Amino acid sequence: MTIHTTLANAMPELVAIRRDLHAHPELGLEEVRTSGIVARELASCGYTVTRGLAKTGLVATLTNGTSRRSVGIRADMDALPILEETGLPYASRTPGLMHACGHDGHTTMLLGAAKVIAERRNFDGTVHLIFQPAEENFGGAKIMIDEGLFERFPCDAVFALHNEPTLPFGQFALREGPIGAAVDEARITVNGIGGHGAEPQETADPIVAGASIVMALQTIVSRNIHPLDPTVVTVGAFHAGSASNVIPSRAEIVVGIRSFDPAVRDELERRIRLVAERQAESYGMSATVNYERSYDATINHKAETDLVRDLAIRFAGADKVVDLERPFMGSEDFAYMLKERPGTYFFLGAKSSENDRSLHHPGYNFNDDLLPIGAAFWTELAESYLKAS
């Protein structure tokens, strides 16, 4: 039976699973229901399922033939703290949580591939299907690695994809080298002296100093970083005060930072600390900076990127495969798997109309028409990488 025939027969079930996952979103490290469904489906296909990595993560293993080669394919499972506004009949039943990034679809695509791979057994070696929690917040990939992922489940290469609503439907977009940015966060606290709004001369106003810091931060990328080094510094939040007649004693600023080059990353931290501290000092105040490095840059390996490109051209046609001119500024904790094992991360276009919502939007919904494409491609990749003689 062909891959596409098998998937056509399985589509109603896969769509039902995807929409059920969508209706029951779970945050990172809390994907108890989701991982239970995934484990049940995989066990029914004959996989050996190991649960409990990074609390709710799991790995499904299937071996065929005699080869010692192995391949890992990852899907993320977690949702986001967003109030859904799609109005769909299968919309989130948990207020304030939703699958706004398509991880419900990623999980279902890999489940679909799992069914076909197990049925066909057209490979020689070992397939490890990695269902990862907490991609959005706690770095589930790194937790799984720290808990012995690749020691317990050796992989010669690892692969992952992400749906992308801004790219044409069914288009494969890939890139050798950097494809996703490193992301950091700075929380700046400006310490002033509060008082009555009618007597500002008796205070040290942290709002004024904070506003100066916000404006000065805008010069870091334009004046301290080389124009050809992709970099973003975004002030995402400014919290201070509660009334027009009260000057607060403290202001808090939250800054998101994106970069690729490690040296640039270091320089950004240095400049942000310097700007915050010196700007506050110039107003007679102090500032403290809590700087946290989150995800590293996602760097694809050449051989595995070439493999995906060649396979995608055979799978979908050359007109459906593009090499990205520049990386995305979004981040991805699959970066940590790529630091441990060769592999590649790529995008699968999901755009169906001009009304499609972007990722992390309260009106976003995964395009179910991608399910058979993603599942079939993962099947082809596993079989191609572990080609039976």
N, C-alpha and C positions, 0 to 999 in steps of 0.2 A: 504494500500500500504506500502511495506517495505521501510526502510530508503534507502537501496541501489538501489532499483528500482526508487525511487523518484530522487535520485542523478544522476543515469545514464541518466534519461531523462533531467536533468538540466545541465549536464556537458558541452555541447556546449556553453550554455549561460554563465556558470561560467568561462570557459576558455576565452571567449571573453571579459568578464569583467576584468579578471586578466590581460590580455594582453593590454587592453585599459588603465588600471591604470599604467601598466609598461611604456607605451609609453608617459604618461603624469605625470611624477614624480613631487612631490611638497615637499619642505622643511617643517620642523616643524613649526607649527603655521601658515602655509600658505596653508594648504590642503583644499582650498576652493572648487575646482572642485571635488576632491576625496570625501569629506564629502557630497557634493551635490548628487553625484551618489549613495553613500551608503544610504543616507536619502531617496532618491526616491525608491530604491529597497526595503527597509524595510517598508516604508509606504504602498507599494503595497501588502505586505504580511499581513497587518493588525496590525502592531506594532504602538504603540504610540511613536513618535520620538521627543526627546528633543535635540535641537541643541544649540551651543554657549558655552558649557563648554570648558575652555581653548581655546577660540576663535573658533577653528574649530572642536573640539571634539563633540561627540554626544552619547546619550544613547537611545537604543530602548527597549521598555518594552512591555511584553506580559503576561497577567494573565489568568490563567485557573483554574477552580475549586474554592475551598473555603479555602485552606490552606494559612496561612500567611507566610509560608517559602519562601525564595527567594535565587537565585543564580546569580552571576555575571560572565560573560565570557568576557575577554578583547582581542582585536586585535589592533595592532598599524598600523598607516597609512602613516607615513612620509618616505621620501626618503633621499638620501645622496648627498653631493656636490662632486660627482665623475663623470668623463667623461666616458661614457659607451663605451666599446670596444667589444661588443658581435657580432655586425653585423647582429642582428636579424631583421626580417621585422617589428617587433613591438618594436624596440629599442627606447630609449628615444628620444623624439623630442625637448627636452630642453637641449642644450649643457651645460655640466658641472653638470648636475643632473641625478641621476639614482636610481632605486630601486635595490641597491646592497646588501640588507639584507633580502629581501623576504617579506617585509611588505605588498606589493601588494598581495602576496599569503595568508598571514595571514588574511588580510581583506576579501579576496574572500572566504576563507574557512568558516569564520564566517557568511558571507552572505549566503553561501550554507546551513549551519546549520539553519540559521534563517528561510529559506524557508521550510525546512523539519519540524522543530519544530512547525511552524505555521500551516502547513498542517495536521500534525498528532495530535497535541494537546493532546499528551499522557503524561501529567504531571499535578500536582496539586500544584499550587503556582504561583510564579512570576519569570520570566526570564528577567534579565537585560543584554543586549548585549552592551558592552562598546567599542566604537571605539575611540581610543585615539590618539591625535596628539603628535608630538615632543618627541618621545621616544629617538631619537638619540642625541638631543642637549639640549633642554630647560627643560627637566623633565616634560613632559605633564601630567604624572600620578599625580605628586604632585600638579600641578596647578589645575587639576580637583578636587582633594581632598580638596584643600584649598577653592575652589569655591562651596563646599558642596556636592560633589558627593555622599557620602554614607549617608548623611542626607536626600538628596532628593530621592535617590534610594537605600534603605536599602538592603544589601546583607548579608546573613548568611555565605557565603563563596565566594571566588573569584578564578578564574583559568585563566592561560594563557600558551601558548606554543610558541616555536620558532623552525623553521626548522633548521636542521644542516647537511650541505653537507658532513661532515667528518664521519657521522654515517651511518650504513647500511640503505638502503631504508625501510621505514615503521617501523623502530625500535623506541620504546618508551624508553627514557632515563630519569630517575628521581632520586631524592635524597632528603631524609629528611634533614632538617637543611640547612646549607649554600650551595647554588648552583651557586651563582654569586657574584663577588667581589664588594666591595666598590671602587669607583674610584675618585681620586683627581688630581689636576693639580697645579704645581708650575711653576711660571714664574720668573726666576732669572735675574736680571739686574746687570751686573758688570760695575761699573763706574770708568773709567780710565782717562788718559790724552792723547789725540791724538797728532799726529805729523808726521813728515817726516819719511818714512821707512828707510832712510839712517842714521838717527840719533836716534836710539831707546833709547839711554841713556837719552834723553831729554823727554821721554814719560813714561807713566805708561800703559803698553800694556794689555788691557782687554781680548785679545784673549788668551794670555798665562795664565792669571789667570783663564779665563773661562775653558780652557782645563784642568787645574788642578782641577777645581771644578767637571768637567765631570768625571774625573778618580776617584776622591774621593767619588763621589756619588755611585760608583759601590761597595764600601765597606760597605754600610749601611746594605744591606740585608745579606751579607756574614759575617759581623762582629758585627752587633748590634741587629739583629733579630733572634729569636730562629729558628733553621732549620726546625722545624715541623709547623711553622706558615707560610702558603702560602703568599708570598709577591713578588711584582714586582716593581722595580723602573726603568723606561725607559726614557732616554734622547731622545726626539723625534725631537728636532730642536735646531740648534745653528746658530744664525744670528749675523754677525759682519763683518765690513769692506767691501770695494768695489774695491780695487786695491792693487797691490803688493808693491807700494811705499808709501802707506798711512797706518799709524797705527790709527785705529778708537778710539774714546773716549768712546765707549760703546759696550758691547756685551750682547746679550739676549739668554737665554737658557730656553727651555720649557721641563718640566719633567712630565711624566705620572706616577701615583702611584696607585697600586692596593693592597688591603688587605682585611681581613675579621674581625679580632678581633679589637674592638674599642680601646683597650689599645695599640695594635700594630699600629693602625692608628695614634694615638696621638704621639707615639714615632717616627714614620716616619717623621711627620711634624717637630718635634723638631730637629731631626738629620739633615734633609735637610736644615733647616734654619741655624743651627750651622755650617755645612760644608760650605755652600755658604759664610756666613759672615766671618768665620775665614780663609778660603782659600784666599779670596780676601784681607783680612787684611794682610796676610803674604806677599803679593805682593805690599803692600802699597796702596791698593785700597779699595773701599767699595762695598758692594753688597746689593741690596734690594730684598726681596722675596715676591711676591704676591701669596699667597697660597689659593686656592679655593677648598672646598670640594663639590664634585658633587653628585654622587649617593651613597646611602648607600648599604651595602651588601644585597643580596637577600636571605632571610631566609625562607625556606618552613616549613609549619606546618605538624606535624605527621599525624593527622587523615585524612586530605585532601590528603596528599601524599599517604597514604595507600589506600584511595578510588580510586585514579587515577591508582595506581598499579594494584589493583584487577580488576578494570574495563578494563584496557588495556590487562590484561592476558585473560580475557573472550573475548575481542574484537579481539585481534590479535594473541593470543597464547603465552604461556610462553617463547618460544624461541625468541619472538620479544620484550621482556621487560627486561631491565637491570637497575640495581641500580648502579649509578656512584660511583666509588671508591673515587674520589676527585671532588671538585667543578670546574667549569669553571672560568677562570680569567677574562672573559668578564663581563661587568656590565649591569644592566637592571633596569629601573625606576619602573617596576612593584614591586620592593622592597617596595615602599611607600604604595602601596595597601595592601601588605602583612603585613605591620606594623599596618594597620588600621583594617584589617579583616583577619580571618584565610583563608588559601588557599595554592595553590602550583603552581609552574612554572616548566615546563618540556620541553624536546626536542623531536622532531620527526625527525628521520633520513631521509635524502633526497638523499643520494649518489646513483648515477645510473651508473657511470663509473669512471675510473681513471683520466679522463680529467675534472671532475667537479671542478669548481672554488670555492674558499672559500668565506665566507661572506666578504663584503666590498671590494671585488676584482672587477676591471672594467669589467671583463669577466664573472661575476656571473649572473646566471639566475635561478629564482625559478622553481622548478620541478613541472609542472602542474599535474603530476600523483599523487601528494600528496593531491590535492584538495578534491577528494571524501573521502580520508582517514580522513583528518582533519575535514571535515564537518560532516561525519558520527560519528566520535568520540565525537565531541562537542554535537551532538544531543543525543547520548547515555548518555553522562555525565549529561546533563540538565534533561533528563527523569529519569535517575537513582537517581539523587540527589533530585528531586522533584517527587518521585515515586507516581503515582496515586494509590489509594487504590482499 
